[in-house]
């Protein structure tokens, strides 16, 4: 496969992004480009062999949660999920939002009640958010919507775009809030509607996100419907470009990898969730060599650790290839977790405005020389070392703890009791 990897551009070299300041090591804030915040309520509840053995059985447990959620619970779970992200060094999140309506599919009086709950959760935490309003129209190839999926779905693309425009207008003066659009997946959105959504995002200079090739069954269904694999179908319809963000992209051929690279598209890897779900190992080094821009996301919140999400891009590729230093070195990984993530959620201009301060005297960082700081942070830092998180001029985490943690914890625990009481 031809090596098309491009040098990073900009005013700050990767090696200058990690600096020692007294007893602190300072890095930019991380961006988690793919999140389903409500799934934080699943952590620890889907791991037993008797209850879940595959992505599809896990999805059934996730659906059981999704059908019970109300706006207050979504707010409380999302608030805690975003707070936990902030305490791992994340200062911006792309929320792939697809729980839109009441459990029977009827819109709330305010169609955007649940989107508003998620946005307000992020605003209370003080974290930047791109609300990625996600379209969902069917249960799969030749499949009707399952009952729980009705609250994900809308009757038309026009309704989806109406919501996008309303949200964008409501928050147009809020510097912490951005809005984008997504198609959930090739199985949930027919290609004609995918193209409509992509054309809108291109016209309005928005990133366009979509789950792509996470599961082999999705690929098989796509081939049955269109005679081609997902990335091939997207390319055939002119959907791939520099604003396209393929989530997961786990099971790709050489041809598909080159199509994404030729388009200068993004792939968002969510390794802690992909490990948890048994999705498989993406061909990360091949993607990078083809010219694909890599960013990372927390996805299901199975774990909230920005350092682990970034280092896994390289370490999981080492496991796949049985070689070392195959995808990227530490400064490049840091750019994937910061600059690329901000670009993928439509916030490229602010990626160096936030700071994460680590305790240089913590045991996990002691002994790092100035010329190996990036390596020490990416491969050795634990959340114990995180001291402060500053978003713009606002310090929202101090001594490793968010200033609103106690209240958020109390309300999160209340939501869990309500959802899981016998």
DRENVEX-361975 format. One record per residue (C-alpha): residue in three letters; x, y, z. Coordinates in Angstrom, 1 decimal. Layout:
# residues N
+-----+--------+--------+--------+
:  aa :      u :      v :      w :
+-----+--------+--------+--------+
: ALA :      X :      Y :      Z :
...
+-----+--------+--------+--------+
***
This chain:
# residues 422
+-----+--------+--------+--------+
:  aa :      u :      v :      w :
+-----+--------+--------+--------+
: UNK :    0.0 :    0.0 :    0.0 :
: UNK :    1.4 :    3.4 :   -1.0 :
: UNK :    2.6 :    5.6 :    1.9 :
: UNK :    0.6 :    8.8 :    1.6 :
: UNK :    1.2 :   10.1 :    5.1 :
: UNK :    1.3 :   13.9 :    5.2 :
: UNK :    3.4 :   16.1 :    7.5 :
: UNK :    1.5 :   18.0 :   10.2 :
: UNK :    0.9 :   21.6 :    9.5 :
: UNK :    0.5 :   24.5 :   11.9 :
: UNK :    2.5 :   26.8 :   14.1 :
: UNK :    3.2 :   24.4 :   16.8 :
: UNK :    5.5 :   21.4 :   16.3 :
: UNK :    4.3 :   18.1 :   17.9 :
: UNK :    7.4 :   18.0 :   20.1 :
: UNK :    6.5 :   21.4 :   21.6 :
: UNK :    3.1 :   20.3 :   22.8 :
: UNK :    4.4 :   18.8 :   26.0 :
: UNK :    6.3 :   21.3 :   28.2 :
: UNK :    7.6 :   21.2 :   31.8 :
: UNK :    6.5 :   24.2 :   33.9 :
: UNK :    7.9 :   24.0 :   37.4 :
: UNK :    6.4 :   20.9 :   39.0 :
: UNK :    3.9 :   20.4 :   36.3 :
: UNK :    3.9 :   18.9 :   32.8 :
: UNK :    1.4 :   20.8 :   30.6 :
: UNK :   -0.3 :   19.4 :   27.5 :
: UNK :   -3.3 :   20.5 :   25.4 :
: UNK :   -6.7 :   19.3 :   26.2 :
: UNK :   -7.9 :   16.1 :   24.6 :
: UNK :  -10.9 :   15.9 :   22.3 :
: UNK :  -13.1 :   12.8 :   22.4 :
: UNK :  -14.7 :   12.8 :   19.0 :
: UNK :  -17.2 :   10.1 :   19.5 :
: UNK :  -19.4 :    9.6 :   22.6 :
: UNK :  -22.7 :    8.1 :   23.6 :
: UNK :  -23.0 :    9.6 :   27.1 :
: UNK :  -26.1 :    7.8 :   28.2 :
: UNK :  -24.2 :    4.5 :   27.9 :
: UNK :  -22.1 :    5.4 :   30.9 :
: UNK :  -25.0 :    3.8 :   32.9 :
: UNK :  -24.1 :    0.4 :   31.4 :
: UNK :  -20.5 :    0.2 :   32.9 :
: UNK :  -20.0 :   -3.0 :   34.7 :
: UNK :  -23.5 :   -4.3 :   33.8 :
: UNK :  -22.8 :   -6.1 :   30.5 :
: UNK :  -19.7 :   -8.2 :   31.2 :
: UNK :  -21.1 :  -11.6 :   32.3 :
: UNK :  -20.8 :  -14.4 :   29.8 :
: UNK :  -24.4 :  -15.4 :   30.6 :
: UNK :  -25.8 :  -12.1 :   29.4 :
: UNK :  -23.7 :  -10.9 :   26.5 :
: UNK :  -21.5 :  -12.8 :   24.1 :
: UNK :  -21.3 :  -10.5 :   21.1 :
: UNK :  -21.9 :   -6.9 :   20.0 :
: UNK :  -25.5 :   -7.8 :   19.1 :
: UNK :  -26.3 :   -9.2 :   22.5 :
: UNK :  -24.7 :   -6.2 :   24.1 :
: UNK :  -26.8 :   -4.0 :   21.9 :
: UNK :  -29.9 :   -5.7 :   23.3 :
: UNK :  -28.9 :   -4.7 :   26.9 :
: UNK :  -28.1 :   -1.2 :   25.7 :
: UNK :  -31.6 :   -1.0 :   24.1 :
: UNK :  -33.2 :   -2.0 :   27.4 :
: UNK :  -31.5 :    1.0 :   29.0 :
: UNK :  -32.3 :    3.3 :   26.2 :
: UNK :  -36.0 :    2.6 :   26.3 :
: UNK :  -36.3 :    3.6 :   30.0 :
: UNK :  -34.5 :    7.0 :   29.9 :
: UNK :  -36.2 :   10.2 :   30.5 :
: UNK :  -34.8 :   13.8 :   30.0 :
: UNK :  -33.7 :   14.2 :   33.7 :
: UNK :  -31.9 :   10.8 :   33.7 :
: UNK :  -30.2 :   11.6 :   30.4 :
: UNK :  -29.0 :   14.9 :   31.9 :
: UNK :  -27.7 :   13.4 :   35.1 :
: UNK :  -26.0 :   10.5 :   33.4 :
: UNK :  -24.5 :   12.7 :   30.7 :
: UNK :  -23.3 :   15.3 :   33.2 :
: UNK :  -21.5 :   12.6 :   35.2 :
: UNK :  -20.0 :   11.1 :   32.0 :
: UNK :  -18.7 :   14.4 :   30.8 :
: UNK :  -17.3 :   15.2 :   34.2 :
: UNK :  -15.4 :   11.9 :   34.3 :
: UNK :  -14.1 :   12.7 :   30.8 :
: UNK :  -12.9 :   16.1 :   32.1 :
: UNK :  -11.1 :   14.5 :   35.0 :
: UNK :   -9.2 :   12.4 :   32.4 :
: UNK :   -8.1 :   15.5 :   30.5 :
: UNK :  -10.8 :   15.7 :   27.9 :
: UNK :  -11.9 :   19.3 :   27.2 :
: UNK :  -14.1 :   18.8 :   24.1 :
: UNK :  -16.5 :   16.0 :   23.2 :
: UNK :  -18.4 :   15.0 :   20.0 :
: UNK :  -21.7 :   13.6 :   21.3 :
: UNK :  -23.2 :   11.2 :   18.7 :
: UNK :  -26.8 :   11.8 :   19.8 :
: UNK :  -29.5 :    9.5 :   18.6 :
: UNK :  -32.0 :    9.1 :   21.5 :
: UNK :  -34.4 :   11.9 :   20.4 :
: UNK :  -38.0 :   11.1 :   21.3 :
: UNK :  -40.3 :    9.5 :   23.9 :
: UNK :  -40.2 :    5.7 :   24.2 :
: UNK :  -43.1 :    5.2 :   21.7 :
: UNK :  -41.4 :    7.5 :   19.1 :
: UNK :  -43.6 :   10.5 :   19.8 :
: UNK :  -41.6 :   13.7 :   19.9 :
: UNK :  -41.5 :   15.7 :   23.1 :
: UNK :  -43.4 :   19.0 :   23.2 :
: UNK :  -39.9 :   20.5 :   22.5 :
: UNK :  -38.6 :   18.1 :   19.9 :
: UNK :  -35.1 :   18.8 :   21.2 :
: UNK :  -35.7 :   18.1 :   24.9 :
: UNK :  -33.1 :   15.3 :   25.0 :
: UNK :  -30.5 :   17.1 :   22.9 :
: UNK :  -30.9 :   20.0 :   25.2 :
: UNK :  -30.4 :   17.8 :   28.2 :
: UNK :  -27.1 :   16.6 :   26.8 :
: UNK :  -25.9 :   20.0 :   25.9 :
: UNK :  -26.9 :   21.5 :   29.2 :
: UNK :  -25.0 :   18.6 :   30.9 :
: UNK :  -21.9 :   19.6 :   29.1 :
: UNK :  -22.4 :   23.3 :   29.8 :
: UNK :  -22.7 :   22.6 :   33.5 :
: UNK :  -19.5 :   20.6 :   33.5 :
: UNK :  -17.8 :   23.4 :   31.5 :
: UNK :  -16.6 :   21.1 :   28.7 :
: UNK :  -16.8 :   21.9 :   25.0 :
: UNK :  -19.4 :   19.9 :   23.1 :
: UNK :  -20.4 :   19.3 :   19.5 :
: UNK :  -23.9 :   17.9 :   19.5 :
: UNK :  -23.9 :   15.6 :   16.5 :
: UNK :  -27.6 :   15.2 :   15.7 :
: UNK :  -27.9 :   11.7 :   14.3 :
: UNK :  -30.4 :   10.4 :   11.7 :
: UNK :  -31.9 :    6.9 :   12.1 :
: UNK :  -34.6 :    5.6 :    9.8 :
: UNK :  -34.8 :    1.7 :    9.8 :
: UNK :  -33.7 :   -1.4 :   11.7 :
: UNK :  -31.4 :   -2.6 :    9.0 :
: UNK :  -31.5 :   -4.0 :    5.5 :
: UNK :  -35.1 :   -5.0 :    4.8 :
: UNK :  -35.8 :   -4.6 :    8.6 :
: UNK :  -38.5 :   -2.6 :   10.2 :
: UNK :  -37.6 :   -0.5 :   13.3 :
: UNK :  -37.6 :   -2.4 :   16.6 :
: UNK :  -39.9 :   -0.9 :   19.2 :
: UNK :  -37.1 :    0.8 :   21.1 :
: UNK :  -35.6 :    2.2 :   17.9 :
: UNK :  -38.7 :    4.3 :   17.3 :
: UNK :  -37.4 :    6.9 :   19.8 :
: UNK :  -34.2 :    7.1 :   17.7 :
: UNK :  -36.0 :    7.7 :   14.4 :
: UNK :  -37.6 :   10.4 :   12.4 :
: UNK :  -40.0 :   10.3 :    9.4 :
: UNK :  -37.8 :   12.3 :    7.1 :
: UNK :  -34.4 :   13.9 :    6.5 :
: UNK :  -36.2 :   17.3 :    6.6 :
: UNK :  -37.1 :   16.7 :   10.3 :
: UNK :  -33.5 :   15.9 :   11.1 :
: UNK :  -32.1 :   19.0 :    9.4 :
: UNK :  -34.8 :   21.1 :   11.0 :
: UNK :  -33.5 :   20.0 :   14.4 :
: UNK :  -29.9 :   20.7 :   13.4 :
: UNK :  -30.8 :   24.2 :   12.3 :
: UNK :  -32.9 :   24.9 :   15.4 :
: UNK :  -30.0 :   23.8 :   17.7 :
: UNK :  -27.5 :   25.8 :   15.7 :
: UNK :  -29.5 :   28.9 :   16.1 :
: UNK :  -30.2 :   28.4 :   19.8 :
: UNK :  -26.4 :   28.1 :   20.6 :
: UNK :  -24.9 :   30.3 :   17.9 :
: UNK :  -23.4 :   32.6 :   20.5 :
: UNK :  -22.2 :   30.0 :   22.9 :
: UNK :  -18.4 :   29.4 :   22.4 :
: UNK :  -18.6 :   26.0 :   24.1 :
: UNK :  -21.3 :   24.5 :   21.9 :
: UNK :  -21.2 :   23.4 :   18.3 :
: UNK :  -23.7 :   21.4 :   16.2 :
: UNK :  -23.1 :   18.8 :   13.4 :
: UNK :  -25.0 :   16.1 :   11.7 :
: UNK :  -24.6 :   12.3 :   11.3 :
: UNK :  -26.1 :    9.3 :    9.7 :
: UNK :  -26.1 :    6.5 :   12.2 :
: UNK :  -24.8 :    3.7 :    9.9 :
: UNK :  -25.3 :    2.2 :    6.5 :
: UNK :  -27.8 :   -0.2 :    8.0 :
: UNK :  -29.9 :    2.4 :    9.7 :
: UNK :  -29.9 :    5.0 :    7.0 :
: UNK :  -30.5 :    4.2 :    3.2 :
: UNK :  -27.8 :    5.6 :    1.0 :
: UNK :  -30.1 :    8.2 :   -0.6 :
: UNK :  -30.7 :    9.8 :    2.8 :
: UNK :  -27.0 :    9.5 :    3.7 :
: UNK :  -26.2 :   11.6 :    0.6 :
: UNK :  -28.8 :   14.2 :    1.5 :
: UNK :  -27.4 :   14.5 :    5.0 :
: UNK :  -23.8 :   14.6 :    3.7 :
: UNK :  -24.7 :   17.3 :    1.1 :
: UNK :  -26.2 :   19.4 :    3.8 :
: UNK :  -23.1 :   19.1 :    6.1 :
: UNK :  -20.8 :   20.0 :    3.2 :
: UNK :  -23.0 :   23.0 :    2.3 :
: UNK :  -22.8 :   24.2 :    5.9 :
: UNK :  -19.1 :   23.3 :    6.4 :
: UNK :  -20.0 :   20.8 :    9.2 :
: UNK :  -18.2 :   17.6 :    9.9 :
: UNK :  -20.3 :   14.5 :    8.9 :
: UNK :  -20.0 :   11.5 :   11.1 :
: UNK :  -21.1 :    7.9 :   10.6 :
: UNK :  -20.5 :    4.5 :   12.1 :
: UNK :  -18.6 :    2.5 :    9.4 :
: UNK :  -17.7 :   -1.2 :    9.2 :
: UNK :  -17.7 :   -1.8 :   12.9 :
: UNK :  -19.3 :   -5.3 :   12.6 :
: UNK :  -18.9 :   -7.9 :    9.8 :
: UNK :  -22.7 :   -8.4 :    9.7 :
: UNK :  -23.1 :   -4.7 :    8.7 :
: UNK :  -20.7 :   -5.3 :    5.8 :
: UNK :  -22.7 :   -8.4 :    4.7 :
: UNK :  -26.0 :   -6.5 :    4.8 :
: UNK :  -24.5 :   -3.7 :    2.8 :
: UNK :  -23.2 :   -6.1 :    0.2 :
: UNK :  -26.7 :   -7.7 :    0.0 :
: UNK :  -28.4 :   -4.4 :   -0.5 :
: UNK :  -25.9 :   -2.5 :   -2.7 :
: UNK :  -23.5 :   -5.1 :   -4.0 :
: UNK :  -20.5 :   -3.3 :   -2.5 :
: UNK :  -18.9 :   -2.8 :    0.9 :
: UNK :  -19.8 :    0.3 :    3.0 :
: UNK :  -16.9 :    2.6 :    2.1 :
: UNK :  -17.2 :    1.7 :   -1.6 :
: UNK :  -20.9 :    2.7 :   -1.5 :
: UNK :  -20.1 :    6.0 :    0.3 :
: UNK :  -17.3 :    6.8 :   -2.3 :
: UNK :  -19.6 :    5.9 :   -5.2 :
: UNK :  -22.1 :    8.5 :   -4.0 :
: UNK :  -19.5 :   11.3 :   -3.4 :
: UNK :  -19.9 :   11.2 :    0.4 :
: UNK :  -16.2 :   10.9 :    1.3 :
: UNK :  -14.2 :   14.1 :    1.8 :
: UNK :  -12.0 :   15.9 :    4.3 :
: UNK :  -15.1 :   16.5 :    6.6 :
: UNK :  -16.2 :   12.9 :    6.7 :
: UNK :  -15.5 :   11.1 :   10.0 :
: UNK :  -15.8 :    7.3 :    9.8 :
: UNK :  -16.3 :    5.9 :   13.3 :
: UNK :  -14.5 :    2.6 :   14.0 :
: UNK :  -13.7 :    1.5 :   10.4 :
: UNK :  -12.6 :   -1.8 :   11.8 :
: UNK :  -13.1 :   -4.2 :    8.9 :
: UNK :  -11.7 :   -2.6 :    5.7 :
: UNK :  -10.1 :   -3.8 :    2.5 :
: UNK :   -7.0 :   -2.2 :    0.9 :
: UNK :   -9.4 :   -0.5 :   -1.6 :
: UNK :  -11.5 :    1.0 :    1.2 :
: UNK :   -8.5 :    2.2 :    3.1 :
: UNK :   -7.2 :    4.0 :    0.0 :
: UNK :  -10.6 :    5.5 :   -0.7 :
: UNK :  -10.6 :    7.1 :    2.7 :
: UNK :   -7.0 :    8.2 :    2.3 :
: UNK :   -7.6 :    9.7 :   -1.1 :
: UNK :  -10.5 :   11.7 :    0.4 :
: UNK :   -8.3 :   12.9 :    3.3 :
: UNK :  -11.1 :   11.7 :    5.6 :
: UNK :  -11.0 :   11.0 :    9.3 :
: UNK :  -11.3 :    7.7 :   11.1 :
: UNK :  -12.2 :    7.9 :   14.8 :
: UNK :  -10.9 :    4.9 :   16.7 :
: UNK :  -12.6 :    4.1 :   20.0 :
: UNK :  -10.3 :    1.4 :   21.3 :
: UNK :  -11.5 :    1.0 :   24.8 :
: UNK :  -15.1 :    0.4 :   23.6 :
: UNK :  -13.9 :   -1.7 :   20.6 :
: UNK :  -12.0 :   -3.9 :   22.9 :
: UNK :  -14.9 :   -4.2 :   25.3 :
: UNK :  -17.3 :   -5.2 :   22.5 :
: UNK :  -14.9 :   -7.5 :   20.7 :
: UNK :  -15.2 :   -5.5 :   17.5 :
: UNK :  -11.7 :   -6.5 :   16.2 :
: UNK :   -8.5 :   -4.8 :   15.4 :
: UNK :   -8.4 :   -2.0 :   12.8 :
: UNK :   -5.5 :   -1.7 :   10.3 :
: UNK :   -4.3 :    1.5 :   11.9 :
: UNK :   -0.9 :    1.8 :   10.4 :
: UNK :   -2.3 :    1.1 :    6.9 :
: UNK :   -4.9 :    3.9 :    7.5 :
: UNK :   -2.2 :    6.3 :    8.5 :
: UNK :    0.1 :    5.4 :    5.6 :
: UNK :   -2.8 :    5.9 :    3.2 :
: UNK :   -3.3 :    9.5 :    4.4 :
: UNK :   -6.3 :    9.0 :    6.7 :
: UNK :   -6.5 :   11.4 :    9.7 :
: UNK :   -6.9 :    9.5 :   13.0 :
: UNK :   -8.7 :   10.8 :   16.0 :
: UNK :  -10.1 :    9.0 :   19.1 :
: UNK :  -13.4 :    8.7 :   21.0 :
: UNK :  -14.7 :    7.3 :   24.2 :
: UNK :  -17.8 :    5.8 :   22.5 :
: UNK :  -19.7 :    3.7 :   25.2 :
: UNK :  -17.8 :    5.1 :   28.2 :
: UNK :  -16.8 :    1.5 :   29.1 :
: UNK :  -13.6 :    3.3 :   30.4 :
: UNK :  -13.0 :    7.1 :   30.6 :
: UNK :   -9.2 :    7.5 :   30.3 :
: UNK :   -8.0 :    9.8 :   27.5 :
: UNK :   -4.4 :    8.6 :   27.9 :
: UNK :   -5.4 :    5.0 :   27.4 :
: UNK :   -7.6 :    5.9 :   24.4 :
: UNK :   -4.6 :    7.6 :   22.7 :
: UNK :   -1.9 :    5.1 :   23.5 :
: UNK :   -4.1 :    2.2 :   22.4 :
: UNK :   -3.9 :    3.5 :   18.8 :
: UNK :   -0.3 :    2.4 :   18.8 :
: UNK :   -0.3 :   -0.4 :   21.3 :
: UNK :   -3.2 :   -2.3 :   19.8 :
: UNK :   -1.5 :   -2.1 :   16.4 :
: UNK :    1.6 :   -3.6 :   17.9 :
: UNK :   -0.6 :   -6.6 :   19.0 :
: UNK :   -2.0 :   -6.9 :   15.5 :
: UNK :    1.3 :   -6.7 :   13.6 :
: UNK :    3.6 :   -8.2 :   16.3 :
: UNK :    6.0 :   -5.2 :   15.8 :
: UNK :    6.8 :   -2.1 :   17.7 :
: UNK :    6.3 :    1.6 :   16.8 :
: UNK :    4.2 :    0.8 :   13.8 :
: UNK :    1.4 :    3.4 :   13.8 :
: UNK :    2.8 :    6.5 :   15.3 :
: UNK :    5.3 :    7.9 :   17.8 :
: UNK :    4.2 :    9.7 :   21.0 :
: UNK :    4.1 :   13.3 :   19.6 :
: UNK :    1.9 :   12.1 :   16.6 :
: UNK :   -0.4 :   10.2 :   19.0 :
: UNK :   -0.8 :   13.4 :   21.0 :
: UNK :   -1.9 :   15.2 :   17.9 :
: UNK :   -4.5 :   12.5 :   17.2 :
: UNK :   -5.9 :   13.0 :   20.6 :
: UNK :   -5.9 :   16.7 :   20.5 :
: UNK :   -5.7 :   18.6 :   17.1 :
: UNK :   -7.3 :   15.9 :   15.0 :
: UNK :  -10.1 :   15.4 :   17.5 :
: UNK :  -11.0 :   19.1 :   17.6 :
: UNK :  -10.9 :   19.2 :   13.8 :
: UNK :  -13.2 :   16.1 :   13.6 :
: UNK :  -15.9 :   17.8 :   15.7 :
: UNK :  -15.7 :   21.2 :   13.9 :
: UNK :  -13.6 :   23.1 :   16.5 :
: UNK :  -10.2 :   23.4 :   14.8 :
: UNK :   -9.6 :   27.0 :   15.9 :
: UNK :   -9.6 :   26.3 :   19.6 :
: UNK :   -7.5 :   23.1 :   19.9 :
: UNK :   -4.6 :   24.9 :   21.7 :
: UNK :   -6.8 :   27.0 :   24.0 :
: UNK :   -7.2 :   24.4 :   26.7 :
: UNK :   -4.6 :   23.0 :   29.1 :
: UNK :   -4.2 :   19.8 :   31.1 :
: UNK :   -1.6 :   20.0 :   33.9 :
: UNK :    0.0 :   16.9 :   35.2 :
: UNK :    2.0 :   16.5 :   38.5 :
: UNK :    5.6 :   16.0 :   37.3 :
: UNK :    6.4 :   14.5 :   40.7 :
: UNK :    3.8 :   11.7 :   40.4 :
: UNK :    5.4 :    8.3 :   40.4 :
: UNK :    4.2 :    7.5 :   36.9 :
: UNK :    6.1 :   10.5 :   35.4 :
: UNK :    9.2 :   10.8 :   37.6 :
: UNK :   12.4 :   10.3 :   35.8 :
: UNK :   11.3 :   11.6 :   32.4 :
: UNK :   13.9 :   13.7 :   30.7 :
: UNK :   12.8 :   16.9 :   28.8 :
: UNK :   13.5 :   15.3 :   25.4 :
: UNK :   11.2 :   12.3 :   26.3 :
: UNK :    8.3 :   14.1 :   28.0 :
: UNK :    5.9 :   13.2 :   25.2 :
: UNK :    6.8 :    9.5 :   25.4 :
: UNK :    6.6 :    9.5 :   29.2 :
: UNK :    3.1 :   11.1 :   29.1 :
: UNK :    1.6 :    9.1 :   26.3 :
: UNK :    2.9 :    5.7 :   27.4 :
: UNK :    3.2 :    6.1 :   31.2 :
: UNK :    0.8 :    8.7 :   32.5 :
: UNK :   -2.1 :    7.6 :   34.7 :
: UNK :   -5.1 :    9.6 :   35.8 :
: UNK :   -3.5 :    9.8 :   39.3 :
: UNK :   -1.1 :   12.4 :   37.9 :
: UNK :   -3.8 :   14.7 :   36.5 :
: UNK :   -3.8 :   17.9 :   38.5 :
: UNK :   -5.7 :   20.6 :   36.7 :
: UNK :   -7.9 :   21.0 :   33.6 :
: UNK :   -8.3 :   24.5 :   32.2 :
: UNK :  -10.8 :   25.2 :   29.4 :
: UNK :  -10.2 :   28.7 :   28.0 :
: UNK :   -9.7 :   30.7 :   31.1 :
: UNK :  -11.8 :   28.5 :   33.4 :
: UNK :  -10.2 :   25.9 :   35.7 :
: UNK :  -12.8 :   23.1 :   36.0 :
: UNK :  -10.6 :   20.4 :   37.5 :
: UNK :   -8.3 :   21.1 :   40.5 :
: UNK :   -6.2 :   18.6 :   42.3 :
: UNK :   -7.7 :   15.9 :   40.0 :
: UNK :  -11.3 :   16.6 :   41.0 :
: UNK :  -14.0 :   18.5 :   39.2 :
: UNK :  -15.4 :   21.4 :   41.2 :
: UNK :  -19.0 :   20.0 :   40.9 :
: UNK :  -18.2 :   16.4 :   41.5 :
: UNK :  -20.2 :   15.7 :   44.7 :
: UNK :  -23.5 :   17.0 :   43.3 :
: UNK :  -23.0 :   15.2 :   40.0 :
: UNK :  -22.2 :   12.0 :   41.7 :
: UNK :  -25.3 :   12.2 :   43.9 :
: UNK :  -27.6 :   12.8 :   41.0 :
: UNK :  -25.9 :   10.1 :   38.8 :
: UNK :  -26.4 :    7.5 :   41.6 :
: UNK :  -30.1 :    8.5 :   41.9 :
: UNK :  -30.5 :    7.9 :   38.1 :
: UNK :  -28.9 :    4.5 :   38.4 :
: UNK :  -31.2 :    3.5 :   41.3 :
: UNK :  -34.2 :    4.6 :   39.3 :
: UNK :  -33.1 :    2.7 :   36.2 :
: UNK :  -32.0 :   -0.5 :   37.8 :
: UNK :  -34.4 :   -0.9 :   40.8 :
: UNK :  -36.0 :   -4.4 :   40.8 :
+-----+--------+--------+--------+
***
